Amino acid sequence: MTTTARSNRKILPVARAALVSLGLATVLAPGATFPQSSRVTEAGLTTELRTASQATLTTTAPSNLPVGSALKDRATLAGGVENPTGTITFRLFFAEDEMCSFQLFTSTVEVDGNGTYDSGTYTPTGIGYFQWTAEYSGDDHNEPVSTSCNDIHETTSVVPVQPTLSTVASDDIVLGGSIHDTATLSGAYMPYGSIEFYLFGPADPDCHGPAVFSSVKSLTGENGSFDSASFTPTVAGTYRWVADTLPDENNLPVHTGCHDPGEDVVVSTRGVSLTTAASPNVALGGKISDVATLAGGAQPTGTITFHLYGPNDATCAKAAVFTASATVDGNAAYPSGEFQPTKAGTYRWTAAYSGDVDNEPVASLCNALGERVIVSPVTTPKLVTDASGNTQVGSRVYDRATLSGAVNPTGTIKFSLYGPNDSTCTTKPVFTSTVQVKGNSGYRSTDFRPAKAGTYRWRASYSGDTRNAGVTTRCDDSAERVIVRPKP
């Protein structure tokens, strides 16, 4: 922000007695002033009267800075004459100091002509509001000039910084081991709050419930890496860490999220882990499946049993709509087999390994991340067609179709031309053209040149895909008729 101060214009004092002694007392009326440069001669003696320069001082200070930044003011001296000299003194006060009585910092710079001059720097140790003043001393040819206290354009707000917090959890373990989290704080300014670590258990995949463990690490004014206390799980599954900072006056809070990369820890039973991955979402009519991967086992045998719940059974409390088993023969991935839902909704898979004499049983939980499959209703899109105009034998004809309302459509559109004079479209088409569909858009058939006169009729058929139903235009649509006249 910028503020400008301007000096008062004054006449340099000249003793009235000197004028009287020169016989000039009557030249000017009492109380009058001389022009800026006046030369008066008497008996070969010359007296010159001059005014001081009316200089300006313009200052600029930043309006906002993050805590830890150096404050600085800038003053521009302009309008001075005779290559101004002297000094500019900068003073820094708290903005609450309305009389500018208690200066926090002062900086004086030498002036060498009109120009821009920077103050020294001052770094506050905390947030707050600060104000500057600047004062030019003047010299023999230039009047002093200064900015005023409480000038809003000379106020700088020092605000808290936004630190960053990155976290990485300890490695996966088997039951009996311990886990911990490490948070790295950077970009904070003299942090004196704390970092709070929270650990969520296998039954809470979205980190919404109470934490199974928490740990607080106090900060002592430094950025760096900080470890949580260790925790020894008693239940196998996937655990998730999150970390928060408790803010102080110089630093804003920062939070990590559930499922942040590197923050999940898998706790396995006797070296056996079971990870599952359901098939992608489908439209009604598609098939879904699950895959369970057994790892870390000691030559495991037994079975993996898959259960599918739904639609919309969020707690897996109702009877499963599908059950399948896979025989285990070593650490490997085992598929469930496919199921074709007959209703739309959200389906949830679970998988359970039976265990054997050398490996403990392990099971995935209901509503686990990656085990939900959304079966969406099939969408019926709209297909609007518009054939080329009437023409004569030998000229080209074509059809256009616009597909809309489909959900990420793929597949094909087939254009069929009937005629001449087949008003029911029951005979074999005289021409077909197929184009690939890539989204809701307009599509065009290739050209056809009829060899016979008559009325031709187009039909267009969209094949549909896993998300969208097929749709076909009707025969003898008025926009789909093309009259082909004989050549003249």
C-alpha positions as CSV (number, residue, x, y, z in Angstrom):
1,M,0.0,0.0,0.0
2,T,1.2,3.6,-0.7
3,T,0.9,6.9,1.1
4,T,2.3,10.3,0.1
5,A,3.3,13.1,2.4
6,R,3.9,16.7,1.1
7,S,5.9,19.4,2.9
8,N,4.6,23.0,3.6
9,R,6.0,25.7,1.4
10,K,7.7,28.4,3.4
11,I,9.7,31.6,2.6
12,L,13.2,31.5,4.0
13,P,13.4,34.2,6.7
14,V,15.1,37.5,5.8
15,A,15.6,40.0,8.5
16,R,13.4,43.1,8.0
17,A,16.2,45.2,9.4
18,A,18.4,44.2,6.5
19,L,15.8,45.5,4.1
20,V,15.5,48.7,6.0
21,S,19.2,49.2,5.9
22,L,19.1,48.8,2.1
23,G,16.3,51.4,1.8
24,L,13.9,48.7,0.7
25,A,11.5,48.8,3.6
26,T,8.8,50.3,1.5
27,V,9.1,47.9,-1.4
28,L,6.8,45.4,0.3
29,A,4.0,46.0,2.6
30,P,4.4,44.8,6.2
31,G,3.7,41.0,6.4
32,A,4.1,40.5,2.6
33,T,6.5,37.8,1.2
34,F,8.8,37.7,-1.7
35,P,8.3,35.6,-4.7
36,Q,10.3,32.4,-5.0
37,S,13.4,34.1,-6.5
38,S,13.7,37.9,-6.2
39,R,16.8,40.0,-6.9
40,V,17.0,43.5,-5.5
41,T,19.9,45.9,-6.3
42,E,20.9,49.0,-4.3
43,A,24.3,50.7,-4.8
44,G,25.8,47.7,-6.5
45,L,24.6,45.3,-3.8
46,T,22.4,42.3,-4.7
47,T,20.2,40.3,-2.3
48,E,18.5,37.0,-3.4
49,L,15.5,35.5,-1.5
50,R,14.6,31.8,-2.2
51,T,11.9,29.4,-1.0
52,A,12.6,25.8,0.2
53,S,11.6,22.9,-2.1
54,Q,8.1,21.4,-1.7
55,A,9.3,17.7,-1.8
56,T,7.0,14.7,-1.5
57,L,7.6,11.4,0.4
58,T,5.7,8.4,-0.8
59,T,5.8,5.1,1.2
60,T,4.8,1.6,0.5
61,A,4.4,-1.3,2.9
62,P,3.0,-4.8,2.3
63,S,-0.5,-5.3,3.6
64,N,-0.1,-9.0,4.7
65,L,2.8,-11.2,5.4
66,P,3.1,-14.7,7.0
67,V,4.7,-14.9,10.4
68,G,8.4,-15.3,10.2
69,S,8.7,-12.9,7.3
70,A,10.8,-9.8,7.6
71,L,8.9,-6.5,7.6
72,K,10.2,-3.7,5.4
73,D,9.1,-0.2,4.4
74,R,9.9,1.7,1.2
75,A,10.0,5.5,0.7
76,T,10.2,7.4,-2.5
77,L,11.5,11.0,-2.3
78,A,10.4,13.2,-5.2
79,G,10.3,16.9,-6.1
80,G,13.4,17.8,-4.1
81,V,15.9,20.3,-5.6
82,E,19.6,20.7,-5.7
83,N,20.2,16.9,-5.4
84,P,18.5,16.4,-2.0
85,T,20.7,15.1,0.9
86,G,20.0,14.4,4.5
87,T,18.3,11.2,5.9
88,I,15.1,9.2,5.9
89,T,14.2,7.6,9.2
90,F,11.8,4.7,9.3
91,R,10.1,3.8,12.5
92,L,8.0,0.7,13.2
93,F,5.2,0.5,15.9
94,F,2.4,-1.8,16.9
95,A,-0.8,-0.8,15.0
96,E,-2.5,-0.5,18.4
97,D,-0.1,2.3,19.3
98,E,-2.3,5.2,18.2
99,M,0.2,7.9,19.2
100,C,3.2,6.0,17.8
101,S,4.9,6.4,21.2
102,F,6.7,3.1,21.6
103,Q,8.8,2.2,18.6
104,L,9.8,-1.4,18.0
105,F,12.4,-0.7,15.4
106,T,14.1,2.2,13.7
107,S,16.2,2.4,10.5
108,T,17.9,5.5,9.0
109,V,19.2,5.7,5.5
110,E,21.3,8.4,3.8
111,V,19.6,10.4,1.0
112,D,21.5,11.1,-2.2
113,G,19.0,12.7,-4.5
114,N,15.4,12.0,-5.4
115,G,14.7,8.3,-5.5
116,T,13.5,5.2,-3.6
117,Y,14.9,4.1,-0.3
118,D,14.3,0.9,1.6
119,S,14.3,0.6,5.4
120,G,16.1,-2.1,7.2
121,T,14.2,-5.3,8.0
122,Y,12.5,-6.4,11.3
123,T,11.2,-9.9,11.9
124,P,8.4,-10.2,14.5
125,T,8.3,-13.3,16.7
126,G,4.5,-13.6,16.5
127,I,1.4,-12.5,14.6
128,G,-0.1,-9.0,14.9
129,Y,-0.6,-5.7,13.2
130,F,2.2,-3.2,12.7
131,Q,2.5,0.3,11.3
132,W,5.4,2.3,9.8
133,T,6.2,6.0,9.7
134,A,8.9,7.6,7.6
135,E,10.5,11.1,8.0
136,Y,12.8,12.9,5.6
137,S,15.1,15.3,7.5
138,G,15.4,18.0,4.8
139,D,18.5,20.0,4.0
140,D,19.5,23.6,3.1
141,H,17.3,23.5,0.0
142,N,14.5,21.1,0.9
143,E,12.0,21.2,3.7
144,P,11.5,18.2,6.0
145,V,8.5,16.0,5.3
146,S,7.1,12.9,7.1
147,T,4.2,10.5,6.9
148,S,1.6,10.3,9.7
149,C,1.0,7.9,12.5
150,N,-2.1,5.6,12.0
151,D,-1.9,5.7,8.2
152,I,-3.8,2.6,7.2
153,H,-1.7,2.4,4.0
154,E,1.4,1.9,6.2
155,T,-0.1,-1.0,8.2
156,T,1.1,-4.7,7.8
157,S,-0.9,-7.6,9.1
158,V,1.4,-10.6,10.1
159,V,-0.8,-13.7,9.9
160,P,-0.3,-17.4,10.9
161,V,1.3,-19.8,8.4
162,Q,-0.2,-23.0,7.0
163,P,2.1,-25.9,7.8
164,T,2.1,-29.2,6.0
165,L,2.0,-32.6,7.6
166,S,3.0,-35.8,5.9
167,T,2.7,-39.2,7.5
168,V,3.9,-42.7,7.0
169,A,3.0,-45.8,9.1
170,S,5.2,-48.6,10.2
171,D,5.3,-51.8,8.1
172,D,2.6,-54.6,8.1
173,I,3.0,-57.1,10.9
174,V,1.6,-60.4,12.2
175,L,-0.4,-60.5,15.5
176,G,2.0,-59.9,18.5
177,G,4.0,-57.2,16.9
178,S,3.6,-53.4,17.4
179,I,2.8,-50.6,15.0
180,H,3.4,-46.8,15.1
181,D,3.0,-43.7,12.9
182,T,5.5,-41.0,11.9
183,A,4.5,-37.5,11.1
184,T,6.7,-34.9,9.4
185,L,5.8,-31.3,10.1
186,S,7.2,-28.7,7.7
187,G,6.5,-25.0,7.0
188,A,5.5,-24.2,10.7
189,Y,6.9,-21.2,12.5
190,M,8.1,-21.9,16.0
191,P,5.4,-24.5,16.6
192,Y,4.5,-25.0,20.3
193,G,1.2,-27.0,19.9
194,S,1.1,-30.8,19.5
195,I,0.6,-33.6,17.0
196,E,-2.2,-36.0,17.8
197,F,-2.1,-39.5,16.3
198,Y,-5.3,-41.6,16.0
199,L,-5.5,-45.3,15.0
200,F,-8.7,-46.8,13.7
201,G,-9.3,-50.6,13.7
202,P,-10.4,-53.1,11.1
203,A,-14.1,-52.6,11.8
204,D,-13.9,-48.9,10.9
205,P,-12.8,-48.6,7.3
206,D,-13.8,-44.9,7.0
207,C,-12.3,-43.8,10.3
208,H,-15.7,-42.6,11.6
209,G,-15.9,-44.3,15.0
210,P,-13.8,-44.0,18.2
211,A,-10.1,-44.6,17.7
212,V,-8.7,-47.8,19.1
213,F,-5.6,-45.9,20.1
214,S,-4.3,-42.3,20.3
215,S,-1.0,-40.7,21.1
216,V,0.0,-37.0,21.6
217,K,3.5,-35.6,20.7
218,S,4.2,-32.1,22.1
219,L,6.1,-29.6,19.8
220,T,9.0,-27.5,21.1
221,G,9.3,-24.9,18.4
222,E,10.9,-26.9,15.6
223,N,9.7,-28.6,12.4
224,G,10.7,-32.2,12.0
225,S,9.6,-35.8,12.1
226,F,7.8,-37.1,15.2
227,D,6.8,-40.7,16.1
228,S,3.6,-41.7,17.9
229,A,3.8,-44.1,20.8
230,S,3.6,-47.8,19.7
231,F,0.4,-49.9,19.8
232,T,0.1,-53.8,19.9
233,P,-3.0,-55.0,18.0
234,T,-5.0,-57.9,19.3
235,V,-7.2,-58.4,16.3
236,A,-6.0,-59.0,12.7
237,G,-7.1,-56.7,9.9
238,T,-6.3,-53.4,8.3
239,Y,-5.6,-50.5,10.7
240,R,-5.6,-46.8,9.6
241,W,-3.7,-43.9,11.0
242,V,-4.6,-40.2,10.9
243,A,-2.7,-37.3,12.4
244,D,-3.8,-33.7,13.4
245,T,-1.9,-30.7,14.7
246,L,-3.3,-28.6,17.5
247,P,-2.7,-25.1,16.3
248,D,-1.0,-22.2,18.2
249,E,-1.1,-18.5,17.5
250,N,1.5,-18.7,14.7
251,N,0.3,-21.8,12.9
252,L,-3.0,-22.9,11.4
253,P,-4.2,-26.5,12.0
254,V,-3.5,-29.3,9.5
255,H,-5.1,-32.7,9.2
256,T,-4.3,-35.9,7.4
257,G,-7.1,-38.1,5.9
258,C,-8.3,-41.6,6.4
259,H,-6.7,-43.9,3.7
260,D,-3.9,-41.4,3.0
261,P,-1.1,-43.3,1.1
262,G,1.2,-45.2,3.5
263,E,-1.1,-44.9,6.4
264,D,-2.7,-48.4,6.3
265,V,-1.1,-51.2,8.3
266,V,-2.2,-54.8,7.7
267,V,-2.1,-57.0,10.8
268,S,-2.1,-60.7,9.9
269,T,-2.7,-63.9,11.9
270,R,0.3,-66.2,11.9
271,G,1.6,-64.7,8.7
272,V,-1.6,-65.2,6.8
273,S,-3.2,-62.2,5.2
274,L,-6.4,-62.1,3.2
275,T,-7.0,-59.2,0.8
276,T,-10.1,-59.0,-1.4
277,A,-11.0,-57.0,-4.5
278,A,-14.5,-57.0,-6.0
279,S,-15.3,-56.5,-9.6
280,P,-16.1,-53.0,-10.9
281,N,-19.6,-51.4,-10.8
282,V,-22.0,-52.6,-13.5
283,A,-25.4,-51.9,-14.9
284,L,-28.2,-54.2,-14.2
285,G,-27.8,-57.3,-16.4
286,G,-24.0,-57.4,-15.9
287,K,-22.1,-59.9,-13.7
288,I,-20.1,-59.3,-10.6
289,S,-17.5,-61.3,-8.7
290,D,-14.9,-61.2,-6.0
291,V,-11.2,-62.3,-5.7
292,A,-9.5,-63.2,-2.4
293,T,-5.7,-63.3,-2.2
294,L,-4.1,-65.4,0.5
295,A,-0.5,-64.5,1.3
296,G,2.0,-65.2,4.0
297,G,0.6,-68.6,4.9
298,A,2.7,-71.7,5.6
299,Q,1.6,-73.9,2.6
300,P,-2.1,-73.1,3.4
301,T,-4.9,-75.5,2.6
302,G,-8.6,-75.4,3.5
303,T,-11.2,-73.3,1.8
304,I,-12.2,-69.7,1.1
305,T,-15.9,-69.0,1.3
306,F,-17.4,-66.0,-0.4
307,H,-20.8,-64.4,0.6
308,L,-22.6,-61.7,-1.3
309,Y,-25.1,-59.5,0.5
310,G,-27.6,-57.1,-1.0
311,P,-28.8,-55.1,-2.5
312,N,-28.4,-52.4,0.2
313,D,-27.7,-54.7,3.1
314,A,-25.1,-52.4,4.7
315,T,-24.5,-54.7,7.8
316,C,-24.6,-58.0,6.0
317,A,-27.3,-59.1,8.4
318,K,-29.7,-60.7,5.9
319,A,-29.2,-63.9,4.1
320,A,-26.6,-63.9,1.4
321,V,-27.9,-63.7,-2.1
322,F,-24.9,-65.7,-3.4
323,T,-22.4,-68.1,-1.8
324,A,-19.4,-69.8,-3.4
325,S,-16.3,-71.7,-2.1
326,A,-12.8,-72.1,-3.5
327,T,-10.4,-74.8,-2.4
328,V,-7.1,-73.4,-1.1
329,D,-3.8,-74.9,-2.4
330,G,-1.1,-72.5,-1.3
331,N,-0.7,-68.7,-1.2
332,A,-2.6,-67.4,-4.3
333,A,-5.6,-65.5,-5.6
334,Y,-8.9,-67.3,-5.6
335,P,-12.0,-66.2,-7.6
336,S,-15.5,-66.4,-6.3
337,G,-17.2,-67.1,-9.6
338,E,-19.7,-64.8,-11.2
339,F,-23.2,-63.7,-10.1
340,Q,-25.7,-61.8,-12.1
341,P,-27.9,-59.5,-10.0
342,T,-31.6,-59.1,-10.8
343,K,-32.0,-55.9,-8.8
344,A,-30.2,-52.6,-8.8
345,G,-28.4,-51.4,-5.6
346,T,-25.2,-51.7,-3.6
347,Y,-23.9,-55.3,-3.1
348,R,-21.2,-56.2,-0.5
349,W,-18.8,-59.2,-0.6
350,T,-17.2,-60.9,2.3
351,A,-14.5,-63.7,2.2
352,A,-13.4,-66.1,4.9
353,Y,-10.4,-68.4,5.0
354,S,-11.1,-71.6,7.0
355,G,-7.5,-72.0,8.2
356,D,-5.7,-75.3,8.8
357,V,-3.3,-76.8,11.4
358,D,-0.6,-74.3,10.4
359,N,-2.6,-71.2,9.6
360,E,-5.1,-69.3,11.6
361,P,-8.5,-68.5,10.1
362,V,-9.0,-65.0,8.7
363,A,-12.0,-63.2,7.3
364,S,-12.7,-59.9,5.7
365,L,-15.3,-57.6,7.2
366,C,-18.7,-56.5,5.9
367,N,-18.7,-53.2,4.1
368,A,-14.9,-53.3,3.7
369,L,-13.3,-50.9,1.3
370,G,-13.1,-52.3,-2.2
371,E,-15.8,-54.9,-1.5
372,R,-18.8,-52.9,-2.5
373,V,-20.2,-53.1,-6.0
374,I,-22.9,-50.7,-7.3
375,V,-25.4,-52.3,-9.7
376,S,-27.1,-49.4,-11.5
377,P,-30.3,-49.5,-13.4
378,V,-30.0,-49.8,-17.1
379,T,-30.5,-46.4,-18.8
380,T,-32.7,-46.2,-21.9
381,P,-31.2,-43.5,-24.1
382,K,-32.9,-41.4,-26.8
383,L,-32.0,-41.9,-30.5
384,V,-33.2,-39.1,-32.9
385,T,-32.6,-39.5,-36.7
386,D,-32.7,-37.2,-39.7
387,A,-32.2,-38.4,-43.2
388,S,-30.7,-36.5,-46.1
389,G,-33.1,-34.7,-48.4
390,N,-35.0,-36.0,-51.5
391,T,-32.9,-36.5,-54.5
392,Q,-32.7,-38.3,-57.9
393,V,-31.4,-41.7,-59.0
394,G,-27.6,-41.9,-58.7
395,S,-27.2,-39.2,-56.2
396,R,-26.1,-39.9,-52.7
397,V,-28.3,-40.4,-49.7
398,Y,-27.3,-40.8,-46.0
399,D,-28.8,-40.8,-42.5
400,R,-27.8,-39.0,-39.3
401,A,-28.6,-40.2,-35.7
402,T,-28.1,-38.3,-32.4
403,L,-27.7,-40.4,-29.3
404,S,-28.5,-38.6,-26.0
405,G,-29.3,-39.5,-22.4
406,A,-27.0,-42.5,-22.3
407,V,-24.4,-43.2,-19.5
408,N,-20.9,-43.2,-21.0
409,P,-22.3,-45.1,-24.0
410,T,-20.2,-47.5,-26.1
411,G,-21.3,-50.0,-28.7
412,T,-22.5,-49.3,-32.3
413,I,-25.2,-47.6,-34.3
414,K,-26.4,-49.6,-37.3
415,F,-28.1,-47.6,-40.1
416,S,-30.4,-49.7,-42.5
417,L,-32.0,-48.4,-45.7
418,Y,-35.2,-50.1,-47.0
419,G,-36.8,-49.7,-50.4
420,P,-37.8,-48.6,-52.8
421,N,-41.4,-48.5,-51.6
422,D,-41.0,-50.9,-48.6
423,S,-43.2,-49.0,-46.1
424,T,-43.0,-51.7,-43.4
425,C,-39.2,-52.3,-43.5
426,T,-39.7,-56.1,-43.8
427,T,-37.6,-56.8,-46.8
428,K,-33.8,-57.1,-46.7
429,P,-32.2,-53.7,-46.5
430,V,-30.7,-52.4,-49.7
431,F,-27.9,-50.8,-47.7
432,T,-26.4,-50.9,-44.1
433,S,-23.7,-48.9,-42.4
434,T,-22.3,-49.4,-38.9
435,V,-20.4,-46.8,-36.8
436,Q,-18.7,-47.1,-33.4
437,V,-20.3,-45.1,-30.5
438,K,-18.1,-43.0,-28.2
439,G,-20.3,-41.0,-26.0
440,N,-23.6,-39.1,-26.5
441,S,-23.1,-37.4,-29.8
442,G,-24.3,-37.2,-33.4
443,Y,-23.3,-40.0,-35.8
444,R,-23.6,-40.3,-39.7
445,S,-23.9,-43.3,-42.0
446,T,-21.8,-43.7,-45.1
447,D,-23.3,-42.6,-48.4
448,F,-25.5,-44.8,-50.7
449,R,-26.4,-44.0,-54.3
450,P,-29.8,-45.5,-55.2
451,A,-30.1,-47.0,-58.7
452,K,-33.9,-47.1,-58.7
453,A,-36.6,-44.4,-58.1
454,G,-39.1,-44.6,-55.3
455,T,-39.5,-43.9,-51.6
456,Y,-36.7,-45.2,-49.3
457,R,-36.9,-45.5,-45.5
458,W,-34.0,-45.4,-43.0
459,R,-33.9,-47.0,-39.6
460,A,-31.2,-46.7,-37.0
461,S,-30.4,-49.1,-34.2
462,Y,-28.2,-48.5,-31.1
463,S,-26.7,-51.8,-29.8
464,G,-26.6,-50.7,-26.1
465,D,-23.9,-51.8,-23.7
466,T,-23.6,-52.8,-20.0
467,R,-25.0,-49.4,-18.8
468,N,-27.5,-48.6,-21.5
469,A,-30.4,-50.4,-23.2
470,G,-30.5,-50.8,-27.0
471,V,-32.9,-48.7,-28.9
472,T,-34.2,-48.7,-32.5
473,T,-36.1,-46.0,-34.5
474,R,-39.4,-47.0,-36.0
475,C,-40.0,-47.7,-39.7
476,D,-41.6,-45.0,-41.9
477,D,-40.7,-42.1,-39.6
478,S,-41.4,-38.9,-41.6
479,A,-37.9,-37.6,-41.0
480,E,-36.4,-40.9,-42.3
481,R,-38.1,-41.0,-45.8
482,V,-36.1,-40.1,-48.9
483,I,-37.9,-39.8,-52.2
484,V,-35.6,-40.7,-55.1
485,R,-36.9,-39.3,-58.4
486,P,-36.0,-40.6,-61.9
487,K,-33.3,-38.7,-63.7
488,P,-34.8,-36.1,-65.9
